[in-house]
Amino acid sequence: MSKSILITGGAGFIGSHVVQLFIEKYRDYKIVNLDCLTYAGNLENLKAVENAPNYIFEKVNLLDIDELKRVFEMHKITDVIHLAAESHVDRSISDPLAFVNTNVIGTVNLLNVAKTYWKNLKDHLFYHVSTDEVYGSLDHGGFFTETTPYDPQSPYSASKAASDHFVRAYANTYGLKTVITNCSNNYGPNQFPEKLIPLCIHNIKNDRPLPVYGKGENIRDWLFVVDHARAIDVVFHQGKVGETYNVGGFNEWKNIDIVKLLCRKMDEKLGKEQGTSEKLITYVTDRAGHDMRYAIDASKIQNELGWEPSLQFEEGISKTIDWYLENEEWLNNVTSGDYQKYYQEHYK
């Protein structure tokens, strides 16, 4: 194998798409998927490639340094793509320490093991996948660029900002080869249904309320997850060491407009009279510290590396709805335990 790449969080939403892409596209790479399988990690996401000859799964927590060392030594890891993270803002508000442990301490553990194991640091790459939320909120127009000052507003974004800073600090202090991407909101198949789009699809299908924070006027930039996996592929192979690349969909939507779009498309696909699902919309108390707007300027990755989104949003939404309707067993499995408890606590 020409490379042995450790992909952390590879059983999660974005990670599973990255793992599958790399396994299928790069047969001469060994892909080691490291995931501790929390509520959002699901090996069902990787059924299509689980028996591939260049794929290995390791159930390991980033807080277990001895196990991280074992994985590096056993699989002779040459590079890291680090996606593992606690990622839901609501959960970070109720349990910030879990986000510090996984997103900050877990990242530093991984950096330390990589720095120690790799004898010649210039031969290896540590690729850290982050979020646009580290930049704060765009309340007065404009776009996030790679030089936008950090201004995290939630425990989640603060933990990701801290991990970004540690990655850059290790590059500066120890000479570790690093690259960072900050992406906008992802959507698509396999996403755990606590996030807006799969939550609405699931609730519409089951005639449950569609919770919308405040007036639903908060704006997000949306990116189809397969396009994000493609961007990670491009940055890993062509990105300039030490650089940051923002990855966005050039696609801003108000939350309420997305919910209404989902209602229209679900009514159409389920054979319901138009307007039926919109009656489920329920406005709930706004999230504490809710950022008003995120919007990515992705011109750098587009101009320098030639990446751009492949799908228009409505096409991507239609594909996403179809996937969830066609994978009812997957949805029922992931919503049977932790999700039900979470839903009852937050939306009832």
Secondary structure by P-SEA (a helix, b strand, c coil): cccbbbbcccccaaaaaaaaaaaaaccccbbbbbbcccccccccccccccccccbbbbbcccccaaaaaaaaaaacccccccccccccaaaaaacaaaaaacaaaaaaaaaaaaaaaccccccbbbbbbbccccccccccbbbbcccccbbbccaaaaaaaaaaaaaaaaaaaccccbbbbbbcccccccccccccaaaaaaaaaacccccccccccbbbbbbcaaaaaaaaaaaaccccccbbbbbbccccccaaaaaaaaaaaaaaaacccccccccccccccccccccccccccaaaaaaaccccccccaaaaaaaaaaaaaacaaaaaaaaccaaaaaaaaccc
